[in-house]
Amino acid sequence: MSPDARDSPDELIEIYENLARNRVGLILSGHMFCHPRGRYATRQTGIHDDAMVPGLTRLTSAVHRHRGKVFAQLAHAGSQSRVSENRPLAPSPVPNALTGRMVQAATAAEIAEVIEAFAAGARRAVRAGFDGVHVHAANGYLISEFSSPLTNRREDEWGGSAQARDRFVLEVLKAVRREVPAGMAVTVKLGLQDAVPGGMALDEGVRRGEALAAAGADAIEVSCNAMRLPSDSAKEYVAVGPSRALRDLLLHRLLSPPHAEAYFLQPAPVECTSCNLCLMHESHHSLRCWRVPRRRLLEHAIFRLRGGLREAHRPHSSR
């Protein structure tokens, strides 16, 4: 959205409306900062103030006109903020793997303030008419920084062990859940593994996903955690697709920037289960599915949490 998110520009609303008009059933918004210090970029959408609600209501109304659904994606950029005049937060004073930016460790009071900011963002999402809330806990932003031993070197209740590193995202989920109606979906974009040597291992990420499921997350979007390049978010264990046993658990592969999707159009044994490719090849965001054999897809997928996550990330043999 525009730098002043109180006025959602018509061209942005048109993008969302075209997606809904052309039968995209569920749209996840771009990540919106829920706290001024968590702003990633100057032109990022905000949901950090009540003044943003009218513009966001225009957006949801445009989607609902075509019977579509849209979730509000809440985020805090942490030390990955690219706003130079900002005062970002991080769990520990460690250079960000992507930007190199290093900031002071958050105090206990600042951590509590951020958790409340996610809760307030969820309240605004409800007021603006969103159909669900999607918590961004991946890609090197603040929640994923708390999740990784590379960036979380605290020795208090927020770090020092894998279980302590769970706490921040679980507290955010709990705070968001309190602010939305009982029947409203709350989902999480979770970084399962750092794409940086010596970082968080897959087993820890999988276990964290299971903890989120137990805590009430309705679905998980699988993504990368800390990374040095955006291309690090593509992983072979997802590129080959979910196993046959979990095929019915796959909800939706997510909409990624066309240039990013095109970058990964390399041979790989996977069916076309992604709306990324379908939308990229069609004008005006129209949706048309066809089978595209042997494509490598980005590591973005939502899995129902009826079962564990572990099986979903084991490569299956090509046919």
LINGIZI-V658352 format. One record per pair of residues at least 4 apart in sequence whose ideal C-beta (glycine too) atoms are under 8 Angstrom apart, sorted by sequence separation. I is the first residue (numbers start at 1). J is the second residue. D is the distance in whole Angstrom. If there is no record, write none. Layout:
# LINGIZI-V658352
I,J,D  I,J,D
This chain:
# LINGIZI-V658352
1,5,5  8,12,6  9,13,7  10,14,6  11,15,7  12,16,7  13,17,6  14,18,6  15,19,7  16,20,7  17,21,6  18,22,6  20,24,6  34,38,6  40,44,5  48,52,7  52,56,6  53,57,6  54,58,7  55,59,7  56,60,7  57,61,6  58,62,7  59,63,7  60,64,6  61,65,7  64,68,7  77,81,4  90,94,7  96,100,6  106,110,4  107,111,7  108,112,7  109,113,6  110,114,7  111,115,7  112,116,6  113,117,6  114,118,7  115,119,7  116,120,6  117,121,6  118,122,7  119,123,7  120,124,7  121,125,6  122,126,7  123,127,7  124,128,6  126,130,7  137,141,8  140,144,6  141,145,7  142,146,7  143,147,7  144,148,6  148,152,6  149,153,7  154,158,5  155,159,7  156,160,7  160,164,5  161,165,7  162,166,7  163,167,8  166,170,6  167,171,6  168,172,6  169,173,6  170,174,6  171,175,6  172,176,6  173,177,6  174,178,7  175,179,7  176,180,7  180,184,4  195,199,7  200,204,5  201,205,7  202,206,6  203,207,6  204,208,6  205,209,7  206,210,7  207,211,7  208,212,7  209,213,6  210,214,7  211,215,6  213,217,6  228,232,6  234,238,8  235,239,7  236,240,7  242,246,4  243,247,7  246,250,7  256,260,5  257,261,7  258,262,6  259,263,7  260,264,7  261,265,7  274,278,7  275,279,6  276,280,6  277,281,6  278,282,6  282,286,4  305,309,8  307,311,7  309,313,7  310,314,7  2,7,6  8,13,6  19,24,4  33,38,5  39,44,6  47,52,5  63,68,4  77,82,8  81,86,5  95,100,5  96,101,5  106,111,5  125,130,4  136,141,6  138,143,8  139,144,6  140,145,7  146,151,8  147,152,7  154,159,3  155,160,5  159,164,5  194,199,3  200,205,6  212,217,4  227,232,4  234,239,6  242,247,6  256,261,5  272,277,6  282,287,7  2,8,7  33,39,4  46,52,5  63,69,7  90,96,8  95,101,7  96,102,7  137,143,4  138,144,5  145,151,4  146,152,5  152,158,7  153,159,7  154,160,6  158,164,6  159,165,6  180,186,6  193,199,8  194,200,4  227,233,6  272,278,7  279,285,6  282,288,6  303,309,7  1,8,5  2,9,5  20,27,7  33,40,6  39,46,7  45,52,8  63,70,5  81,88,4  95,102,5  136,143,7  137,144,6  144,151,8  145,152,6  152,159,4  157,164,6  158,165,8  193,200,6  213,220,7  242,249,7  279,286,8  281,288,8  1,9,7  19,27,5  80,88,8  94,102,7  106,114,7  125,133,5  135,143,7  156,164,8  193,201,7  212,220,7  224,232,6  242,250,6  279,287,6  31,40,7  39,48,8  47,56,7  79,88,5  93,102,6  158,167,6  177,186,5  191,200,8  193,202,5  224,233,4  278,287,6  303,312,5  2,12,8  36,46,8  38,48,8  60,70,6  78,88,6  79,89,7  93,103,7  137,147,7  154,164,8  157,167,6  158,168,6  176,186,6  192,202,6  223,233,6  278,288,6  1,12,5  16,27,6  33,44,6  59,70,7  77,88,7  78,89,6  79,90,4  93,104,6  122,133,5  209,220,5  224,235,7  278,289,5  301,312,8  32,44,7  33,45,8  36,48,6  78,90,5  90,102,8  93,105,6  121,133,8  146,158,7  193,205,5  275,287,6  278,290,7  16,29,8  31,44,8  32,45,4  33,46,5  34,47,6  35,48,6  76,89,7  88,101,7  90,103,5  92,105,5  146,159,7  149,162,8  152,165,5  173,186,7  192,205,3  261,274,8  30,44,8  32,46,6  33,47,7  34,48,5  89,103,7  90,104,8  91,105,6  191,205,7  192,206,6  275,289,8  30,45,6  32,47,4  33,48,6  79,94,8  88,103,5  90,105,7  91,106,6  173,188,7  190,205,7  261,276,4  277,292,6  29,45,7  56,72,7  79,95,8  80,96,5  87,103,7  90,106,7  149,165,7  192,208,8  222,238,6  261,277,6  79,96,4  82,99,7  89,106,4  118,135,7  148,165,7  192,209,7  272,289,7  78,96,8  80,98,6  81,99,8  147,165,5  190,208,7  258,276,8  262,280,7  272,290,7  277,295,7  80,99,6  146,165,6  147,166,8  169,188,7  190,209,5  261,280,6  272,291,5  79,99,7  81,101,7  205,225,7  253,273,6  255,275,6  256,276,5  271,291,6  272,292,4  277,297,8  80,101,7  89,110,6  146,167,8  147,168,7  169,190,8  253,274,4  254,275,8  255,276,6  258,279,8  272,293,8  276,297,7  79,101,5  146,168,4  147,169,6  190,212,7  253,275,6  254,276,7  258,280,4  271,293,8  276,298,7  79,102,7  146,169,7  250,273,6  252,275,7  253,276,6  272,295,6  274,297,5  79,103,5  188,212,5  255,279,6  270,294,7  273,297,8  274,298,8  276,300,8  47,72,6  89,114,7  143,168,6  200,225,6  239,264,8  269,294,6  270,295,6  143,169,5  199,225,7  200,226,7  268,294,6  270,296,7  5,32,8  47,74,7  199,226,5  267,294,5  268,295,6  270,297,6  114,142,7  240,268,6  241,269,8  267,295,8  268,296,4  1,30,8  143,172,6  188,217,5  195,224,5  231,260,8  239,268,5  240,269,6  241,270,4  266,295,8  267,296,7  268,297,8  29,59,8  186,216,7  187,217,6  190,220,5  192,222,6  194,224,8  195,225,7  196,226,5  230,260,7  234,264,5  240,270,6  241,271,7  265,295,6  266,296,5  186,217,6  187,218,5  188,219,8  189,220,8  190,221,7  192,223,7  193,224,7  194,225,5  195,226,7  196,227,7  239,270,7  265,296,7  137,169,5  186,218,6  187,219,4  188,220,6  189,221,4  190,222,7  191,223,6  192,224,8  193,225,6  194,226,4  195,227,4  196,228,6  219,251,6  231,263,6  236,268,8  241,273,7  264,296,5  185,218,5  187,220,7  188,221,7  190,223,7  191,224,6  192,225,7  194,227,7  195,228,7  221,254,6  231,264,8  264,297,7  135,169,8  185,219,7  187,221,7  189,223,6  191,225,3  264,298,6  40,75,7  137,172,8  191,226,7  202,237,8  27,63,6  196,232,8  261,297,8  8,45,8  38,75,7  40,77,4  135,172,6  195,232,3  261,298,6  38,76,3  39,77,6  76,114,6  135,173,6  195,233,7  260,298,7  3,42,6  37,76,8  38,77,5  165,204,8  169,208,7  173,212,6  177,216,6  3,43,6  5,45,5  32,72,6  34,74,5  38,78,7  40,80,7  195,235,8  2,43,7  5,46,4  27,68,6  29,70,6  32,73,6  34,75,7  35,76,6  40,81,6  41,82,5  42,83,6  76,117,7  135,176,6  170,211,7  174,215,7  1,43,8  5,47,8  20,62,7  26,68,8  27,69,7  28,70,8  29,71,7  31,73,5  32,74,6  33,75,6  34,76,6  39,81,6  40,82,6  41,83,7  76,118,7  98,140,5  162,204,5  166,208,6  170,212,7  173,215,6  174,216,8  193,235,7  256,298,5  1,44,7  16,59,6  20,63,4  25,68,7  26,69,5  27,70,4  28,71,5  29,72,5  30,73,7  31,74,7  32,75,6  33,76,7  38,81,7  40,83,7  97,140,6  133,176,6  148,191,8  165,208,8  169,212,7  173,216,7  1,45,4  19,63,8  20,64,8  24,68,6  25,69,6  26,70,8  27,71,7  29,73,5  31,75,4  33,77,7  37,81,8  39,83,5  74,118,6  96,140,6  147,191,6  150,194,6  173,217,6  253,297,7  254,298,8  256,300,6  1,46,8  6,51,5  13,58,6  17,62,4  20,65,7  21,66,5  26,71,7  28,73,5  162,207,7  166,211,5  170,215,5  253,298,8  6,52,6  13,59,5  16,62,6  17,63,7  20,66,4  148,194,5  150,196,6  162,208,8  254,300,4  5,52,5  8,55,4  12,59,7  16,63,5  20,67,7  21,68,8  39,86,6  74,121,4  111,158,6  133,180,6  144,191,4  253,300,6  254,301,7  6,54,7  7,55,5  8,56,7  14,62,8  17,65,7  20,68,3  74,122,7  108,156,8  150,198,7  253,301,5  254,302,7  6,55,5  13,62,5  17,66,7  19,68,7  37,86,6  72,121,7  96,145,8  105,154,7  150,199,5  252,301,8  253,302,8  269,318,3  5,55,6  8,58,5  20,70,8  36,86,8  37,87,6  38,88,7  72,122,8  139,189,8  149,199,7  150,200,7  251,301,8  252,302,5  269,319,7  5,56,8  8,59,5  37,88,6  38,89,7  74,125,7  91,142,8  133,184,7  135,186,7  137,188,5  138,189,5  140,191,8  148,199,6  149,200,6  250,301,6  251,302,4  37,89,6  72,124,8  90,142,7  132,184,6  133,185,7  134,186,8  135,187,7  137,189,6  138,190,6  139,191,6  148,200,5  250,302,8  251,303,7  72,125,4  89,142,6  97,150,7  115,168,8  122,175,8  126,179,7  131,184,7  132,185,4  133,186,5  134,187,5  135,188,5  136,189,5  137,190,5  138,191,4  147,200,6  250,303,6  251,304,6  1,55,7  16,70,7  91,145,5  97,151,8  118,172,5  122,176,4  126,180,6  131,185,7  132,186,7  133,187,7  134,188,7  135,189,7  137,191,7  249,303,5  90,145,6  91,146,5  96,151,8  121,176,8  125,180,8  126,181,7  132,187,6  134,189,6  249,304,5  72,128,7  94,150,7  115,171,5  119,175,4  123,179,5  241,297,8  94,151,5  111,168,7  115,172,6  118,175,6  119,176,6  122,179,4  239,296,5  246,303,7  249,306,6  72,130,4  118,176,6  122,180,6  126,184,7  147,205,8  239,297,6  249,307,7  71,130,6  74,133,6  80,139,8  92,151,6  94,153,7  116,175,7  119,178,7  120,179,8  238,297,8  242,301,7  70,130,6  71,131,6  72,132,8  74,134,7  76,136,8  80,140,5  91,151,6  92,152,6  115,175,5  119,179,5  238,298,8  239,299,7  70,131,6  71,132,4  72,133,5  73,134,4  74,135,6  75,136,4  80,141,6  90,151,7  91,152,4  92,153,4  147,208,6  238,299,4  242,303,7  246,307,7  69,131,4  71,133,6  72,134,7  73,135,8  74,136,6  78,140,7  91,153,8  92,154,6  234,296,7  69,132,7  71,134,5  73,136,6  78,141,5  79,142,8  91,154,6  238,301,7  249,312,7  77,141,5  78,142,3  122,186,8  234,298,6  235,299,5  64,129,7  76,141,6  77,142,7  78,143,8  80,145,8  233,298,7  234,299,6  246,311,6  75,141,6  76,142,4  78,144,8  79,145,7  233,299,5  245,311,6  246,312,5  75,142,8  76,143,7  78,145,5  91,158,6  92,159,7  233,300,8  56,124,7  60,128,6  61,129,7  91,159,6  243,311,6  48,117,7  56,125,8  59,128,8  60,129,4  242,311,8  243,312,7  57,127,8  60,130,6  242,312,5  53,124,5  57,128,5  60,131,8  243,314,6  48,120,8  52,124,7  56,128,4  57,129,6  79,151,8  244,316,7  48,121,7  56,129,8  243,316,5  47,121,5  50,124,7  53,127,5  56,130,8  242,316,8  53,128,5  151,226,6  224,299,6  238,313,7  240,315,5  241,316,7  38,114,7  52,128,8  150,226,6  223,299,6  237,313,5  240,316,6  47,124,5  91,168,8  148,225,6  222,299,6  223,300,6  237,314,7  35,113,7  47,125,7  147,225,6  148,226,5  222,300,7  237,315,6  240,318,7  35,114,6  38,117,7  221,300,6  222,301,5  236,315,7  221,301,7  222,302,8  47,128,8  144,225,5  145,226,8  221,302,5  222,303,7  35,117,4  144,226,7  220,302,7  34,117,5  138,221,8  219,302,5  220,303,6  34,118,5  139,223,6  219,303,7  138,223,4  139,224,6  140,225,7  219,304,6  220,305,6  34,120,7  132,218,8  138,224,6  139,225,7  140,226,5  219,305,6  34,121,4  134,221,7  138,225,6  140,227,6  218,305,7  222,309,8  139,227,7  217,305,6  32,121,7  220,309,7  222,312,7  222,313,7  213,305,4  212,305,8  139,233,7  209,305,8  213,309,8  210,308,6  97,196,5  210,309,6  209,309,4  29,130,8  40,141,7  74,176,7  206,308,8  38,141,8  206,309,5  38,142,6  206,310,5  26,131,8  29,134,8  31,136,5  28,134,5  206,313,7  31,141,8  202,313,7  71,185,7  187,302,7  71,187,7  73,189,7  192,309,8  192,313,7  98,226,8  97,226,5  98,227,6  97,227,6  98,228,6  97,228,5  98,229,8  28,221,8  26,251,8  26,252,6  28,254,6  28,255,7  27,255,7  24,255,8  19,255,8  24,275,7  24,279,8  19,279,8  22,282,8  24,285,7  22,284,7  22,285,6  24,287,6  22,286,4  23,287,5  22,287,5  18,284,6  19,285,5  18,285,4  18,286,8  19,287,8  15,285,7
